[in-house]
Amino acid sequence: MVAVPKKAATVILLRDKEPKGFEVFLLKRHEKSSFMGGNFVYPGGRVDREDGSLELCSFSKGLTFKEAQNILGRMLSPGESFAHWIAGIRELFEEAGILFAYDQRGNLFKIKDREEQEKFSNYRIQLQKGNLTLCQMIQEEKLFLALDQILYYAHWITPEARSERFDTRFFIALFPSGQEASHDQEETTVGVWLTPQKALEENLIGEVMLSPPTLKTLEDLSLFVSIEEVLKSVREKEIHPILPVLTKISSGPLIVFPWDPEYQNYQRGEIPISSDHGKPSQPGDHTTRLLMKEGYWLPYCRHQ
């Protein structure tokens, strides 16, 4: 029986890099994690029931239930759609310590001093332990969640062959000044800022283990020279769900993306006799499949 994917949200956090270019914040999942253990991923997690509450909506700015549904599509209810933005902001704070919120004057939230840093670090711990809700925290601090600061970027669904699956909406955001990103020391063990090109190169040499969606989105981001270009493309792109096929061939586990010329064959369970995986991809290529070797997903371009 095919496992039903759980709703999830993740946020790709970008910051400028001097003298040019930009970096992405990645977290290394704990080696003992049941899903993607040891992989470098973006901050994110499951969409909780309370993420779509009317109470949280009243303490949010920049998006309504209806607008959220129009963006994500009619397959979700307005409340379910809205919950993905809340989940993305909540998970970003819990896993990376970054809070997208507005103060009473409409300014983006910033950490003012060490005392406030310690207070919000404690909030983060209490949220992770379930002793506090996001709604309670923003009410206490008289803040409003800044939903318009994260933009819908991509939609990935875990392959059907996996026993644990997620239906994940990816968002993208510009790193807010006056805050500092860090791993949570629980679910994640390392937090790093890398350019998309560097992350892809590190994966190729076995230094940074990238999950398939992370690898492919980093490859797409590596084509841009600035954050401005990225954000412009996001506002113009049409987003469709991506459901890769996971199978096993003689060389090892293989993931085939929908744009691979043999995707439909693999989807039908027809494994080609040829072991030709295509040309090994480099940063900037358009990878169509990934082959696992020694625990790392290595990218290939398969041409018609």
ABEGO torsion letter per residue (X at the ends): XBBBBBBBBBBBBBBBBOABEBBBBBBBBBAABABGBGBBBBBEEBBBAAAABAAAAAABBGBBAAAAAAAAEAABBAAAAAAAAAAAAAAAAAAAGBBBBBBAAGBBBBBABAAAAAAAAAAAAAAAAGABBAAAAAAAAGBBBBAAABBBABBBBBBAABABBBBBBBBBBBBBBGBBBBBAGBABABBBBBBAAAAAAAAAAGABBBBAAAAAAAAAAAABABAAAAAAAAAABBBBBBBBBBBBBAAEBBBBBAABAAAAAAAAGBBBABABAEBBBBBGBBBABBBBBGGBBBBBBBBX
